[in-house]
Amino acid sequence: PFTTPNLDLGLAQFHVLLNAHVALSNFTRLLSDATNPSIVEYLIWVDAEKLEIVFVPNKDSRLAFVNAIEVISAPKDLVPDTAQYLSSSKLEKFEGLNQQALEVVHRVTVGGVKVTPFNDSLWRTWVPDDGFFRPSVGSEKLYFGGRIKYRVGGASREVGPDNVYNSARLIRSKNDSVPNVNMTWVFPVVGGYKYLVRLHFCDIASISLGLLYFNVYVNGNLAYEDLDLSYVLNSLASPFYADFVVDGGDDGALSVGVGPSKRSM
């Protein structure tokens, strides 16, 4: 936001509506890092011929602004109709997911470099996970120079580009005396909302099928036990993703953990 003799965009405070959904409420750059651009991204089900975006200035500032607007039609398989709702007491089906209004909060690539819109067919940006990753004993970054094999039943390039799936973090015990430790990522969130957590997997570490099993946790709750990607896709280096809906806790954090399984070689 810049300043002119008549206007100071940094003082603007306003609401933004998307087809009657309140996307931003009392938005102001004064509460964020005003030196960097603020990009907000939403996935909205549109069942009309027009998408209406309305900016409503706060009565005190009487000013609203925007520098650019992008409207991109998303493929139908980007957000499915169903996901798994995960809580401390149950794992059950969550239906009607693709008709929810979703705000993108975090999109990270694990173990790799930043992925820019130039390398993503849907113009997304994937930031490195270093700022969210909690260092783990025995964890290492892994890079893959081969071909990512997209298959029916797995992820498509619209779900995630090659540059996301050709890097990973790997954890393994050097010997039996080293205890199994989970790799953990912690993301800041706002409490009082449900969150869609999409986990992307691509086995670029194994030398053959049936060797790699691991457990997956979201907010400390077991989402997958003994996950075997080779059983799901019958192939190495083939992307797979899983969707979970969880409640945002009052502590302002959402955690994802991946750890070894007793069945793993």
C-alpha positions in Angstrom: 0.0 0.0 0.0 1.3 3.4 -1.0 0.7 7.0 0.1 -0.4 10.0 -2.0 -1.1 13.5 -0.8 -4.8 12.6 -0.6 -4.8 8.9 0.2 -3.0 6.5 2.5 -3.8 2.9 1.4 -2.1 1.6 4.5 -4.9 3.0 6.6 -7.6 1.2 4.5 -9.9 -1.2 6.4 -12.5 -3.1 4.5 -14.5 -6.3 4.0 -14.5 -8.5 0.9 -17.4 -10.7 -0.2 -17.3 -13.5 -2.7 -20.8 -14.5 -3.9 -22.1 -13.5 -0.5 -19.3 -15.4 1.4 -17.4 -13.1 3.8 -13.8 -13.7 2.6 -12.2 -10.9 4.5 -13.5 -9.0 7.5 -12.0 -5.7 8.7 -8.9 -6.4 6.6 -6.0 -4.0 7.0 -2.4 -4.1 6.2 -1.5 -2.5 9.4 -1.9 -5.9 11.2 0.5 -7.7 8.8 3.9 -7.2 7.2 3.1 -4.1 5.2 6.3 -4.3 3.3 5.4 -7.5 1.4 2.4 -8.2 -0.8 -0.5 -10.0 0.8 -2.1 -12.6 -1.4 -5.3 -14.3 -0.3 -6.6 -17.3 -2.2 -10.0 -19.0 -2.0 -11.7 -22.1 -3.5 -15.4 -21.4 -4.0 -18.1 -23.5 -5.5 -19.9 -21.3 -8.1 -23.3 -22.5 -9.4 -24.2 -19.2 -11.2 -23.0 -17.6 -14.4 -21.1 -14.9 -12.6 -18.7 -14.6 -9.7 -19.3 -11.4 -7.8 -16.6 -9.8 -5.7 -17.6 -6.9 -3.5 -15.3 -4.6 -1.6 -17.0 -2.8 1.3 -14.9 0.0 3.1 -15.1 0.2 6.8 -17.2 3.2 7.9 -14.1 4.6 9.7 -11.6 4.3 6.9 -14.0 4.7 4.0 -11.3 3.2 1.7 -10.7 -0.2 0.1 -8.1 -1.2 -2.5 -6.8 -4.2 -4.5 -3.8 -4.5 -6.8 -4.8 -7.6 -8.8 -7.5 -10.2 -9.1 -7.1 -13.7 -10.5 -10.0 -16.0 -11.2 -9.0 -19.5 -12.2 -11.4 -22.4 -13.0 -10.4 -25.4 -11.0 -10.6 -28.9 -12.3 -13.3 -31.0 -10.7 -10.9 -33.4 -9.0 -9.0 -30.7 -7.2 -11.5 -30.8 -4.3 -13.4 -34.0 -4.0 -16.9 -34.4 -2.5 -15.8 -36.5 0.4 -12.9 -36.6 2.9 -12.2 -38.2 6.2 -13.2 -36.2 9.3 -10.6 -36.9 12.0 -10.9 -36.2 15.7 -9.6 -37.7 18.9 -12.7 -40.0 19.2 -13.4 -41.0 15.6 -12.6 -41.2 11.9 -15.7 -40.8 9.7 -16.7 -39.6 6.3 -17.1 -35.9 5.7 -19.4 -35.2 2.8 -20.1 -32.0 0.7 -16.4 -30.9 0.9 -16.3 -29.5 -2.6 -19.2 -27.1 -1.8 -17.5 -25.6 1.2 -15.9 -22.1 0.9 -12.1 -22.7 1.4 -9.4 -20.2 2.2 -5.9 -21.4 1.4 -3.8 -21.0 4.5 -0.6 -23.0 4.0 0.8 -24.8 0.9 4.2 -26.3 1.4 6.6 -28.5 -0.5 8.5 -30.9 1.7 12.3 -31.0 1.5 12.5 -29.1 -1.7 12.8 -25.5 -3.0 10.0 -23.0 -3.6 7.7 -24.0 -6.5 6.5 -21.0 -8.4 3.4 -20.5 -10.7 5.8 -21.0 -13.6 6.0 -24.7 -12.7 2.4 -25.2 -11.7 -0.5 -25.5 -14.2 -2.9 -23.9 -11.7 -0.5 -20.9 -10.9 0.1 -22.0 -7.3 3.0 -21.2 -5.1 4.4 -23.9 -2.8 6.8 -22.6 -0.2 9.6 -24.7 1.4 8.6 -26.4 4.6 11.6 -25.4 6.7 9.7 -22.8 8.7 7.2 -25.3 9.8 9.3 -28.4 10.3 10.5 -29.5 13.7 14.0 -31.0 13.5 14.0 -34.7 14.0 16.8 -37.1 14.8 17.7 -39.1 11.7 15.7 -37.1 9.2 17.2 -36.1 5.9 16.1 -34.4 2.6 15.7 -36.5 -0.5 15.7 -35.5 -4.1 14.6 -37.6 -7.1 15.8 -37.1 -10.7 13.6 -39.7 -12.4 10.2 -39.4 -13.9 7.1 -39.0 -11.7 4.5 -41.5 -12.9 0.9 -40.2 -12.6 -1.6 -43.1 -12.4 -5.3 -43.6 -12.2 -6.4 -43.6 -8.6 -3.5 -41.3 -7.6 -2.9 -37.6 -7.9 -2.9 -35.7 -11.2 -0.6 -32.9 -12.2 -3.4 -30.4 -11.3 -3.4 -31.8 -7.8 0.3 -31.5 -7.5 3.1 -30.8 -10.1 6.2 -32.8 -10.6 8.4 -30.4 -8.6 6.4 -31.1 -5.5 6.7 -34.9 -5.7 10.4 -35.1 -6.6 11.5 -34.0 -3.1 10.7 -35.4 0.3 11.9 -35.8 3.9 13.0 -39.3 5.0 13.5 -40.6 8.5 15.1 -43.9 9.4 16.8 -45.5 12.4 20.5 -46.1 12.0 20.2 -49.1 14.5 17.9 -50.7 17.0 19.2 -48.5 19.8 17.9 -45.3 18.2 14.2 -44.9 19.1 11.6 -44.3 16.4 10.9 -40.6 16.2 8.2 -38.9 14.2 8.8 -36.1 11.7 6.5 -33.2 12.7 5.3 -30.1 11.0 3.4 -27.4 13.0 1.2 -24.8 11.2 -0.3 -21.6 12.8 -4.1 -21.5 12.3 -7.1 -19.7 13.7 -9.3 -21.6 16.1 -13.0 -22.1 15.6 -12.8 -23.3 12.0 -12.5 -26.7 10.3 -9.4 -27.3 8.2 -8.9 -29.4 5.1 -5.4 -31.1 5.4 -4.2 -32.6 2.1 -1.2 -34.8 2.5 0.9 -35.6 -0.7 3.0 -38.8 -0.9 5.2 -40.2 -3.6 7.6 -43.1 -2.8 10.9 -41.9 -4.3 12.9 -43.6 -1.6 12.3 -47.4 -2.0 14.3 -49.7 -4.3 11.4 -52.1 -4.6 7.7 -52.5 -3.7 6.4 -53.6 -0.3 9.3 -52.3 1.8 8.0 -48.9 3.1 5.3 -48.7 5.7 4.7 -45.7 7.9 2.1 -44.0 10.2 0.5 -40.6 9.7 -0.9 -38.3 12.4 -2.9 -35.1 12.2 -3.2 -33.1 15.4 -1.8 -36.0 17.2 -4.6 -38.4 16.1 -3.8 -41.5 14.0 -4.9 -40.8 10.4 -3.1 -43.8 8.7 -1.5 -46.9 10.3 0.9 -48.9 8.3 0.4 -46.9 5.1 1.8 -48.9 2.1 1.9 -46.7 -1.0 3.0 -49.6 -3.2 -0.2 -51.5 -2.3 -2.3 -48.4 -3.2 -0.7 -47.7 -6.6 1.4 -50.8 -7.3 4.2 -48.5 -8.4 7.1 -46.5 -7.1 7.4 -42.8 -7.8 3.6 -42.5 -8.3 1.9 -39.6 -6.5 -0.9 -40.3 -4.0 -2.8 -37.8 -1.8 -5.2 -38.1 1.1 -7.6 -35.5 2.5 -8.6 -35.1 6.2 -10.9 -32.5 7.8 -9.9 -31.6 11.3 -10.9 -28.9 13.9 -8.6 -26.0 14.5 -7.6 -26.1 18.1 -7.7 -23.2 20.5 -3.9 -23.3 20.8 -3.6 -21.8 17.3 -1.6 -24.7 15.9 -2.3 -27.6 13.6 0.3 -30.4 13.5 1.1 -33.2 11.0 3.3 -36.1 11.9 4.9 -39.0 9.9 6.7 -41.8 11.7 8.0 -45.3 11.1 5.8 -48.4 11.3 6.9 -51.6 12.9 6.1 -53.4 9.6 8.6 -51.3 7.6 11.8 -52.8 6.3 
